[in-house]
Amino acid sequence: MLSTSLQKWEGRWEQLVGKVKSLYGELIDNEHFVQEGECDRRLGIYKESVARSREEFEETLERRMIP
């Protein structure tokens, strides 16, 4: 399984790729690229938020387990 920091970077990367794909679609007037880019961007946002939640959960567990 990927570490949380790697998952966050992967999510950020997908957001960037999605934004570029969306802008390219607007530039060439291709709605398919625009929609695909938005989908990639939103998936990246989701992945990043899942990684953050996981990181917070792991930190909470560590704090409660250490006396």
C-alpha positions in Angstrom: 0.0 0.0 0.0 1.2 3.5 -0.8 2.3 5.8 2.0 0.0 8.7 2.8 2.4 11.3 1.6 2.8 9.5 -1.7 -1.0 9.2 -2.0 -1.3 12.9 -1.4 1.2 13.7 -4.1 -0.4 11.3 -6.5 -3.7 13.1 -5.9 -2.1 16.4 -6.5 -0.5 15.1 -9.7 -3.9 13.9 -11.0 -5.4 17.3 -10.2 -2.7 19.0 -12.2 -3.0 16.6 -15.2 -6.8 17.0 -15.1 -6.5 20.8 -15.1 -4.0 20.8 -18.1 -6.2 18.3 -20.0 -9.3 20.5 -19.3 -7.5 23.7 -20.5 -6.2 21.9 -23.6 -9.8 20.7 -24.3 -10.9 24.3 -24.1 -8.1 25.5 -26.3 -8.9 23.0 -29.1 -12.7 23.2 -28.5 -13.0 19.5 -27.5 -15.7 19.0 -24.9 -14.6 15.4 -24.3 -11.1 16.5 -23.2 -12.7 19.2 -20.9 -14.9 16.6 -19.2 -12.2 14.0 -19.0 -9.9 16.6 -17.4 -12.5 17.6 -14.9 -13.1 14.0 -14.0 -9.3 13.5 -13.5 -9.1 16.6 -11.4 -12.0 15.6 -9.1 -10.5 12.1 -8.7 -7.2 13.7 -7.7 -9.0 15.8 -5.1 -10.7 12.7 -3.7 -7.5 10.8 -3.5 -5.7 13.6 -1.7 -8.6 13.9 0.8 -8.6 10.2 1.5 -4.8 10.3 2.1 -5.3 13.2 4.5 -8.1 11.4 6.4 -6.0 8.3 6.6 -3.0 10.3 7.9 -5.2 12.0 10.6 -6.6 8.6 11.6 -3.1 7.1 12.0 -1.9 10.1 14.0 -5.0 9.8 16.3 -4.3 6.1 16.9 -0.6 6.8 17.7 -1.6 9.5 20.2 -4.1 7.2 22.0 -1.7 4.2 22.1 1.3 6.0 23.5 0.8 6.6 27.2 
